[in-house]
Amino acid sequence: FQLGTITGSAITLGAQTTTTYTILDDDTLLVQFDQATGNDAEASGGNLPQLLVTGEVQAGHSVTIDVAVTGGSATASDFTAPTTVTVGAGTYTATAVAITGLAVTNDSVVEPDEDFQLGTITGSAITLGAQTTTTYTINDDDTLLVEFDQATGSDDEASGGNLPQLLVTGEVQTGHTVTIDVAVTGGNATSGADFTAPTTLTVTAGTYTAQAFAIPSLAIIDETDGESDETIVLGNLTGSAITVGDADNDSTTQSTTTYTIINDDTNVTVTRSPASAAEAGGQITYRFTINQQQGTDLAVSFTFGGTATYNDVTPALGDYTVSSTATGFSYLAGSGTITIAANTDFAEFTITAVIDTVVEATETVLIDVEAGAGYGVGDPGSASGDIADDDTLTVEFSQATGSDDE
């Protein structure tokens, strides 16, 4: 304000006839952050720190406040920095004021959780309260899209190719990795005998679009056991930052896969027909079948047993005799051989029951294939046939009539 126009009853004015006095305002707003720490998912970006303001600003006047980024692992690509906050006229009591410009950037990059620190609150007329710094954590919620590349697959056991792979779509930040695990969820193949089980896949930094990754350690074991085709079922995809989804954008999600190990080993099975024969000259044929024809003759070994008796010296004195048109056929002392000729599928022999008059139980002839050079034992590897006894006792009374004294 200004003073002047000095008047009085007996005065004379000197040189300084006016004066101006300035009232220096020393009032301030009390300002602090509303939280020491805060966090939210990157996609939401909520729960951001705010300023708490207490005080009064005159009508037509305003107070500016600036907040500085003072640290943290987040970079300029992860959030937008604060700009000046302008507090307009009004009365404030711990009033929360949003920090202008501050926002979290939602991207699709898989990265660690990151944070930023705010502090160094300055302004045109402020006094700092107790909470002068705050730390905000951006919880990364980005994931890689992952699925199997095929619903089914197969290959010969010796090749073990065409194994399922993982398709991956997404981006991993430099210096970061994502781990993916695959579980064996079914099938009749045996881990450690027929295949080696999967281990953890690590996806390193990079941008991927339906990128095929081999599943670590998954491999087929080539062995020589005669067996049927076997399957491995994989599923239950889990990981550090993954979503099981449509990685190749074909409108389907392949969350499981079945792989068939096609048996390519040479194996021999044995069957019999019929299952039972009468003792009175009945016959049962045992057939040895190979699963894939050979270019050379294959000698097959077998053992025989059961409850029926075979007489090595004089077969006719036993319970049955044997015969075969196959070359290399032998049947002696509980074991034998038979040859499957080149470019044929089987060889067989026939047992014929020996007729006797002894009443006895049904007897069995059991044949078991033995693994040998160039082949394994398939399924079934044994066959049992029955010789059904047809003998009876003749029974009659000893006399037509008889009598005696009472």
C-alpha positions as CSV (number, residue, x, y, z in Angstrom):
1,F,0.0,0.0,0.0
2,Q,1.0,3.6,-0.5
3,L,0.9,6.6,1.9
4,G,1.0,10.3,0.9
5,T,-0.9,13.6,1.1
6,I,0.6,14.7,4.3
7,T,-1.5,17.5,5.9
8,G,-1.4,19.1,9.3
9,S,-2.1,22.3,11.2
10,A,1.4,23.6,11.1
11,I,3.6,21.6,8.8
12,T,5.9,22.0,5.9
13,L,6.5,19.0,3.6
14,G,10.0,17.8,3.1
15,A,11.4,15.9,0.1
16,Q,9.8,12.5,0.8
17,T,6.1,13.2,0.5
18,T,5.0,9.5,-0.4
19,T,5.9,6.0,0.7
20,T,5.0,2.4,-0.5
21,Y,4.9,-0.6,1.9
22,T,4.9,-4.2,0.6
23,I,3.4,-7.0,2.7
24,L,5.6,-10.0,1.9
25,D,3.3,-13.1,2.0
26,D,4.9,-15.9,3.9
27,D,2.0,-18.3,3.9
28,T,2.5,-21.7,2.2
29,L,0.6,-24.8,1.3
30,L,1.6,-27.9,3.3
31,V,2.4,-30.6,0.7
32,Q,3.4,-34.3,0.9
33,F,2.9,-37.6,-0.9
34,D,-0.1,-39.7,0.0
35,Q,1.8,-43.0,0.3
36,A,5.2,-44.3,0.9
37,T,4.8,-47.2,-1.6
38,G,2.3,-48.2,-4.1
39,N,1.9,-50.7,-7.0
40,D,-0.5,-52.0,-9.6
41,A,-0.5,-54.2,-12.7
42,E,1.0,-52.6,-15.8
43,A,-2.3,-52.9,-17.8
44,S,-4.2,-51.1,-15.0
45,G,-1.6,-48.5,-13.9
46,G,-3.7,-47.5,-11.0
47,N,-3.0,-46.6,-7.4
48,L,-0.5,-43.9,-8.5
49,P,0.9,-41.6,-5.8
50,Q,-0.8,-38.3,-5.3
51,L,0.0,-35.1,-3.4
52,L,-1.8,-34.2,-0.2
53,V,-2.4,-30.5,0.0
54,T,-3.4,-28.5,3.1
55,G,-3.9,-24.7,3.1
56,E,-5.8,-21.9,1.4
57,V,-5.1,-20.2,-1.9
58,Q,-6.6,-16.7,-2.5
59,A,-9.1,-16.2,-5.3
60,G,-7.3,-15.3,-8.5
61,H,-4.1,-16.8,-7.4
62,S,-2.5,-20.3,-7.8
63,V,0.4,-22.3,-6.5
64,T,2.6,-24.4,-8.7
65,I,4.2,-27.7,-7.5
66,D,6.9,-29.8,-9.2
67,V,7.8,-33.4,-8.4
68,A,11.0,-35.0,-9.6
69,V,11.8,-38.6,-10.6
70,T,14.7,-39.4,-8.3
71,G,15.4,-43.1,-9.0
72,G,14.1,-46.6,-9.8
73,S,14.6,-49.3,-12.4
74,A,11.8,-48.2,-14.7
75,T,12.8,-46.2,-17.8
76,A,11.1,-43.5,-19.9
77,S,9.5,-46.2,-21.9
78,D,7.7,-47.6,-18.9
79,F,6.0,-44.4,-17.6
80,T,5.4,-40.8,-18.4
81,A,7.1,-38.3,-16.1
82,P,5.3,-35.8,-13.9
83,T,4.7,-32.2,-15.1
84,T,3.9,-29.1,-13.0
85,V,0.8,-29.3,-10.8
86,T,-1.2,-26.1,-10.5
87,V,-3.3,-25.7,-7.4
88,G,-6.0,-23.1,-7.9
89,A,-7.9,-20.9,-5.4
90,G,-9.6,-22.7,-2.6
91,T,-9.3,-24.1,0.9
92,Y,-7.7,-27.5,1.2
93,T,-7.5,-30.0,4.0
94,A,-5.3,-33.0,3.2
95,T,-6.8,-32.9,-0.3
96,A,-5.5,-35.5,-2.7
97,V,-4.3,-33.9,-5.9
98,A,-3.3,-36.0,-8.9
99,I,0.3,-35.6,-10.1
100,T,-0.1,-34.1,-13.6
101,G,1.4,-36.2,-16.5
102,L,2.3,-39.2,-14.3
103,A,1.0,-42.4,-16.0
104,V,2.1,-46.0,-16.5
105,T,2.8,-47.2,-20.1
106,N,1.1,-50.5,-20.9
107,D,3.3,-52.5,-23.3
108,S,3.5,-56.1,-24.4
109,V,7.1,-56.8,-23.3
110,V,7.7,-59.5,-20.8
111,E,10.0,-58.0,-18.3
112,P,10.7,-57.9,-14.5
113,D,8.6,-55.8,-12.2
114,E,10.0,-52.2,-12.3
115,D,9.8,-49.2,-10.0
116,F,10.3,-45.5,-9.9
117,Q,10.9,-43.1,-7.0
118,L,9.5,-39.6,-6.7
119,G,10.8,-36.8,-4.5
120,T,12.3,-33.3,-4.4
121,I,8.9,-31.6,-4.1
122,T,9.3,-27.9,-5.0
123,G,6.9,-25.1,-5.6
124,S,6.0,-21.4,-5.6
125,A,4.6,-21.4,-2.0
126,I,4.9,-24.7,-0.3
127,T,6.1,-26.4,2.8
128,L,6.9,-30.1,2.8
129,G,5.1,-32.5,5.1
130,A,6.3,-35.7,6.5
131,Q,6.1,-38.0,3.4
132,T,8.6,-36.4,1.0
133,T,9.4,-39.5,-1.1
134,T,7.4,-42.4,-2.6
135,T,8.2,-45.5,-4.5
136,Y,5.8,-47.0,-7.1
137,T,6.2,-50.6,-8.5
138,I,4.9,-51.5,-11.9
139,N,3.8,-55.1,-11.7
140,D,4.5,-56.6,-15.1
141,D,1.6,-58.6,-16.4
142,D,2.8,-59.4,-19.9
143,T,3.2,-63.0,-21.0
144,L,4.3,-65.1,-24.0
145,L,1.6,-67.0,-25.9
146,V,2.6,-70.6,-26.0
147,E,1.0,-73.8,-27.5
148,F,2.2,-77.0,-29.1
149,D,2.8,-77.0,-32.8
150,Q,0.8,-80.2,-33.5
151,A,-2.1,-82.2,-32.1
152,T,-0.5,-85.5,-33.1
153,G,2.8,-86.7,-34.5
154,S,4.7,-90.0,-35.0
155,D,7.8,-91.5,-36.4
156,D,9.7,-94.8,-36.4
157,E,11.5,-95.6,-33.2
158,A,14.9,-95.7,-34.9
159,S,14.4,-92.2,-36.3
160,G,12.6,-90.5,-33.4
161,G,11.8,-87.5,-35.5
162,N,8.8,-85.2,-35.9
163,L,8.7,-84.6,-32.2
164,P,6.3,-81.9,-30.9
165,Q,7.7,-78.4,-30.4
166,L,6.4,-75.3,-28.7
167,L,5.2,-72.2,-30.6
168,V,6.0,-69.0,-28.9
169,T,4.7,-65.5,-29.7
170,G,5.6,-62.3,-27.8
171,E,8.6,-60.2,-26.7
172,V,11.1,-60.7,-23.9
173,Q,13.1,-57.7,-22.6
174,T,16.9,-57.7,-22.9
175,G,18.5,-59.3,-19.9
176,H,15.3,-61.2,-19.0
177,T,14.2,-64.8,-19.7
178,V,11.0,-66.8,-19.5
179,T,10.9,-70.5,-18.5
180,I,8.4,-73.0,-19.8
181,D,7.7,-76.5,-18.5
182,V,5.9,-79.4,-20.3
183,A,4.5,-82.4,-18.4
184,V,4.0,-85.9,-19.5
185,T,0.3,-86.4,-18.9
186,G,-0.5,-89.8,-20.4
187,G,0.3,-92.5,-23.0
188,N,1.5,-96.0,-22.6
189,A,5.2,-95.4,-23.4
190,T,7.5,-95.5,-20.4
191,S,9.8,-92.6,-19.5
192,G,13.4,-93.8,-19.2
193,A,12.8,-96.9,-21.3
194,D,11.0,-95.6,-24.4
195,F,11.8,-91.9,-24.2
196,T,13.5,-89.3,-22.2
197,A,11.2,-86.8,-20.4
198,P,11.1,-83.1,-21.2
199,T,13.1,-80.5,-19.1
200,T,12.6,-76.8,-18.7
201,L,12.8,-74.6,-21.8
202,T,14.4,-71.1,-21.3
203,V,13.3,-68.4,-23.8
204,T,15.8,-65.6,-23.9
205,A,15.4,-61.9,-24.9
206,G,13.9,-61.3,-28.3
207,T,10.7,-60.8,-30.4
208,Y,8.9,-64.0,-31.4
209,T,6.0,-64.7,-33.8
210,A,4.9,-68.4,-33.7
211,Q,8.6,-69.3,-33.2
212,A,9.1,-73.0,-32.9
213,F,11.2,-74.2,-30.0
214,A,12.4,-77.7,-29.5
215,I,11.4,-79.2,-26.1
216,P,14.6,-79.8,-24.2
217,S,15.6,-83.4,-23.5
218,L,12.5,-84.9,-25.2
219,A,13.9,-87.8,-27.3
220,I,12.9,-91.3,-28.4
221,I,15.0,-94.2,-27.1
222,D,15.8,-96.8,-29.8
223,E,15.7,-100.2,-28.2
224,T,15.3,-103.7,-29.6
225,D,12.3,-105.0,-27.5
226,G,9.5,-106.4,-29.6
227,E,6.5,-104.3,-28.6
228,S,3.4,-102.6,-30.0
229,D,3.4,-98.9,-31.1
230,E,3.4,-96.7,-28.0
231,T,2.2,-93.1,-27.2
232,I,3.4,-90.1,-25.2
233,V,0.8,-87.5,-24.3
234,L,2.2,-84.0,-23.3
235,G,0.3,-81.1,-21.7
236,N,0.0,-79.0,-18.6
237,L,2.1,-76.1,-20.0
238,T,3.4,-73.9,-17.2
239,G,6.0,-71.1,-16.9
240,S,7.2,-67.9,-15.3
241,A,5.3,-65.6,-17.6
242,I,3.2,-67.5,-20.2
243,T,-0.4,-67.8,-21.4
244,V,-1.5,-71.0,-23.1
245,G,-3.1,-69.6,-26.2
246,D,-3.3,-69.2,-30.0
247,A,0.4,-68.5,-30.7
248,D,0.1,-69.1,-34.5
249,N,-3.1,-67.1,-34.9
250,D,-5.0,-70.0,-36.5
251,S,-8.1,-69.5,-34.2
252,T,-7.3,-72.7,-32.2
253,T,-5.1,-73.4,-29.1
254,Q,-3.1,-76.6,-29.0
255,S,-2.7,-77.2,-25.3
256,T,-1.9,-81.0,-25.6
257,T,-0.2,-83.2,-28.1
258,T,0.0,-87.0,-28.6
259,Y,3.1,-88.6,-30.1
260,T,3.2,-92.2,-31.4
261,I,6.4,-94.2,-31.3
262,I,6.1,-96.6,-34.3
263,N,7.8,-99.8,-33.4
264,D,10.3,-100.7,-36.1
265,D,12.0,-103.6,-34.3
266,T,11.7,-107.1,-35.7
267,N,9.7,-109.2,-33.3
268,V,8.0,-112.6,-33.3
269,T,4.7,-113.6,-31.7
270,V,3.1,-117.0,-31.2
271,T,-0.6,-118.0,-31.3
272,R,-2.4,-121.3,-31.3
273,S,-5.6,-122.6,-32.9
274,P,-7.8,-124.0,-31.8
275,A,-7.6,-123.4,-28.1
276,S,-8.4,-127.0,-27.2
277,A,-8.3,-130.4,-28.9
278,A,-9.7,-133.8,-27.9
279,E,-7.3,-136.5,-26.9
280,A,-8.7,-138.8,-29.5
281,G,-6.3,-137.5,-32.3
282,G,-7.1,-133.8,-31.8
283,Q,-4.7,-131.3,-33.2
284,I,-3.5,-127.8,-32.2
285,T,-1.4,-125.6,-34.5
286,Y,1.1,-123.1,-33.1
287,R,2.0,-120.3,-35.5
288,F,5.1,-118.0,-35.1
289,T,4.5,-114.7,-36.9
290,I,7.0,-112.0,-37.7
291,N,5.9,-108.4,-37.7
292,Q,7.9,-107.5,-40.8
293,Q,9.2,-109.8,-43.5
294,Q,12.9,-110.4,-43.8
295,G,15.1,-110.9,-46.9
296,T,16.7,-114.0,-45.3
297,D,15.5,-117.0,-43.3
298,L,15.0,-116.2,-39.6
299,A,15.6,-119.0,-37.0
300,V,13.3,-118.6,-34.1
301,S,13.9,-120.3,-30.7
302,F,11.2,-121.3,-28.3
303,T,10.7,-123.3,-25.1
304,F,7.8,-125.7,-24.4
305,G,6.2,-126.9,-21.3
306,G,2.8,-127.3,-19.6
307,T,1.2,-130.3,-17.9
308,A,1.1,-132.5,-21.0
309,T,4.1,-134.9,-21.4
310,Y,6.3,-135.0,-24.5
311,N,8.5,-138.1,-24.9
312,D,11.7,-137.1,-26.6
313,V,12.7,-140.7,-27.4
314,T,9.4,-142.2,-28.3
315,P,6.8,-139.4,-28.8
316,A,4.0,-141.9,-29.3
317,L,4.4,-142.8,-25.6
318,G,3.8,-139.3,-24.5
319,D,0.6,-137.2,-24.5
320,Y,1.2,-135.7,-28.0
321,T,3.4,-135.8,-31.1
322,V,4.6,-132.8,-33.1
323,S,5.1,-132.2,-36.8
324,S,6.0,-129.3,-39.1
325,T,6.9,-128.7,-42.7
326,A,9.1,-125.7,-41.7
327,T,12.8,-126.0,-42.3
328,G,15.1,-126.1,-39.3
329,F,12.4,-127.5,-37.0
330,S,13.4,-129.1,-33.8
331,Y,11.5,-130.1,-30.6
332,L,13.5,-131.7,-27.9
333,A,14.2,-131.5,-24.2
334,G,12.0,-128.5,-23.5
335,S,13.2,-126.3,-26.3
336,G,13.0,-126.0,-30.0
337,T,13.6,-124.0,-33.2
338,I,11.6,-123.2,-36.2
339,T,12.6,-121.2,-39.3
340,I,10.5,-118.4,-40.9
341,A,11.5,-118.5,-44.5
342,A,12.7,-115.3,-46.2
343,N,9.9,-113.0,-47.5
344,T,7.2,-114.9,-45.6
345,D,5.2,-113.9,-42.5
346,F,5.1,-117.1,-40.4
347,A,6.0,-120.7,-39.7
348,E,4.0,-123.2,-37.7
349,F,4.0,-126.7,-36.2
350,T,1.1,-128.9,-35.1
351,I,0.7,-131.1,-32.1
352,T,-1.4,-134.2,-32.3
353,A,-2.9,-135.7,-29.1
354,V,-1.9,-139.4,-28.4
355,I,-4.9,-141.6,-27.8
356,D,-4.7,-143.5,-24.5
357,T,-7.3,-145.0,-22.1
358,V,-6.2,-143.3,-18.9
359,V,-8.8,-141.0,-17.3
360,E,-7.0,-137.8,-16.5
361,A,-7.4,-134.1,-16.2
362,T,-7.2,-131.7,-19.1
363,E,-3.5,-131.2,-20.0
364,T,-1.7,-128.1,-21.4
365,V,1.0,-127.5,-24.0
366,L,2.7,-124.1,-23.4
367,I,4.9,-122.5,-26.0
368,D,7.1,-119.4,-25.2
369,V,9.1,-117.5,-27.8
370,E,12.7,-116.8,-26.8
371,A,14.5,-113.7,-28.0
372,G,17.2,-114.5,-30.5
373,A,19.6,-113.1,-33.2
374,G,17.7,-110.5,-35.3
375,Y,14.4,-110.4,-33.5
376,G,12.7,-109.8,-30.2
377,V,9.7,-111.2,-28.5
378,G,6.4,-109.6,-29.5
379,D,3.0,-109.6,-27.9
380,P,1.7,-112.3,-27.4
381,G,5.0,-114.1,-26.7
382,S,3.4,-117.2,-25.4
383,A,0.5,-119.5,-26.2
384,S,-1.1,-122.4,-24.4
385,G,-3.4,-125.1,-25.8
386,D,-5.4,-127.7,-24.0
387,I,-5.7,-131.5,-24.6
388,A,-9.1,-132.4,-23.3
389,D,-9.3,-136.0,-21.9
390,D,-12.0,-138.1,-23.5
391,D,-11.4,-141.4,-21.6
392,T,-13.9,-143.0,-19.4
393,L,-14.2,-146.0,-17.0
394,T,-16.5,-148.8,-18.0
395,V,-18.8,-149.6,-15.1
396,E,-21.3,-152.4,-14.8
397,F,-22.8,-154.7,-12.2
398,S,-21.1,-157.9,-11.5
399,Q,-24.2,-160.1,-11.9
400,A,-27.6,-160.1,-13.4
401,T,-29.2,-161.7,-10.3
402,G,-28.2,-162.7,-6.8
403,S,-29.7,-164.0,-3.6
404,D,-28.8,-165.0,0.0
405,D,-30.5,-165.9,3.3
406,E,-31.8,-163.0,5.2
